Amino acid sequence: MQDTRLLDLEFELPFLLLALGLLLSVGFWLVGMFTRSFQGYRWRITVAPFSFAFMGVLGLFATVRFKVEYLSDWLSNSPLLSPHFELISLLIYLFGYLIFGALGCWLAVRVAHRLDRANTLKTLYTVLKTKKQD
């Protein structure tokens, strides 16, 4: 009987990280709303942990499908790589999780930065208009 504890861990861990990313996003949102030093970065630090975890889970699913469809037969038939099948699978899944998570985080932070900047500029222009009217 083959030991599959490692494969069980690699499917449970991303969902735990997704829940942790959601909790970190809520925590960072609270910090950004109620502290002056992080007020300019509140949306960027809010979307970063959740988007990394969410896109990481989606990337994990994509790499699992890629490995199952294209690499499983080759890995299991190779005499050199077949003893390390679980380790290679874990590395492929981790690579997919990290790459897709980083790309999703980067994209979300870029979008949040533009939205936050537009909101900040709009607020500054309304303050400037009210100062000119007084």
C-alpha positions in Angstrom: 0.0 0.0 0.0 1.4 3.4 -1.0 1.7 6.2 1.5 -0.5 9.1 0.4 -0.2 11.4 3.5 1.8 13.8 1.5 -0.8 14.0 -1.3 -3.5 14.6 1.4 -1.6 17.5 2.8 -1.1 19.2 -0.5 -4.8 19.3 -1.2 -5.8 20.5 2.3 -3.1 23.1 2.8 -4.2 25.5 0.0 -7.7 25.7 1.4 -6.3 26.4 4.8 -4.1 29.1 3.2 -7.2 30.5 1.5 -9.0 30.9 4.8 -5.8 32.4 6.3 -5.6 34.9 3.4 -9.2 35.9 3.9 -8.6 36.5 7.6 -5.4 38.4 6.9 -7.3 40.6 4.4 -9.9 41.4 7.0 -7.2 42.2 9.5 -5.3 44.4 7.1 -8.5 46.2 6.1 -9.1 47.0 9.8 -5.5 48.2 10.2 -5.8 50.3 7.1 -9.1 51.9 8.1 -8.1 52.9 11.6 -4.4 53.8 11.4 -3.0 56.9 9.8 0.3 55.3 8.6 -1.4 52.6 6.5 -4.4 54.7 5.3 -2.8 55.3 1.8 -2.1 51.6 1.3 -5.4 50.2 2.8 -6.8 48.6 -0.4 -3.4 47.3 -1.6 -2.7 45.5 1.7 -6.3 44.3 1.8 -6.4 42.6 -1.6 -2.9 41.2 -1.5 -3.2 38.2 0.9 -6.6 37.0 -0.4 -5.7 37.4 -4.1 -2.5 35.4 -3.5 -4.3 32.6 -1.8 -7.2 32.5 -4.2 -5.2 32.6 -7.4 -2.8 30.1 -5.8 -5.7 27.6 -5.3 -6.7 28.1 -8.9 -3.2 27.6 -10.0 -2.9 24.5 -8.0 -6.0 23.1 -9.8 -4.5 24.0 -13.1 -1.1 22.3 -12.3 -2.8 19.2 -11.0 -4.7 18.9 -14.2 -1.6 19.5 -16.2 0.4 16.9 -14.3 -2.4 14.3 -14.5 -2.9 14.8 -18.2 0.6 15.1 -19.4 3.2 14.1 -16.8 1.8 11.2 -14.7 2.4 8.5 -17.2 5.8 9.7 -18.0 6.8 10.0 -14.3 5.4 6.7 -13.3 7.1 4.8 -16.2 10.5 6.4 -15.8 12.7 4.1 -13.7 14.7 7.1 -12.4 11.8 9.3 -11.4 9.2 6.9 -10.3 10.6 6.3 -6.8 10.3 10.1 -6.2 6.8 10.4 -7.7 5.2 12.1 -4.6 8.1 14.6 -4.1 8.0 15.6 -7.8 4.2 16.0 -7.6 4.5 18.1 -4.6 7.2 20.3 -6.2 5.0 20.7 -9.4 2.0 21.7 -7.2 4.0 24.1 -5.1 5.4 25.7 -8.2 1.9 26.2 -9.7 0.6 27.5 -6.4 3.4 30.1 -6.0 3.5 31.3 -9.6 -0.2 31.7 -10.1 -0.5 33.2 -6.6 2.2 35.7 -7.2 0.7 36.7 -10.6 -2.8 37.1 -9.1 -1.4 39.1 -6.2 0.5 41.4 -8.5 -2.5 42.0 -10.7 -4.9 42.6 -7.8 -2.4 45.1 -6.2 -2.0 46.9 -9.5 -5.8 47.3 -9.9 -6.3 48.3 -6.3 -3.5 50.9 -6.5 -5.2 52.6 -9.5 -8.6 52.5 -7.9 -7.2 53.8 -4.6 -5.2 56.5 -6.4 -8.2 57.7 -8.4 -10.3 57.8 -5.1 -7.5 59.8 -3.4 -7.2 62.3 -6.2 -10.9 62.8 -6.4 -11.0 63.5 -2.6 -8.0 65.9 -2.9 -9.7 67.8 -5.8 -13.0 68.2 -3.8 -11.0 69.5 -0.8 -9.2 71.9 -3.1 -12.5 73.1 -4.6 -14.0 73.7 -1.1 -10.9 75.6 0.0 -11.1 77.8 -3.1 -14.8 78.5 -2.5 -14.1 79.7 1.1 
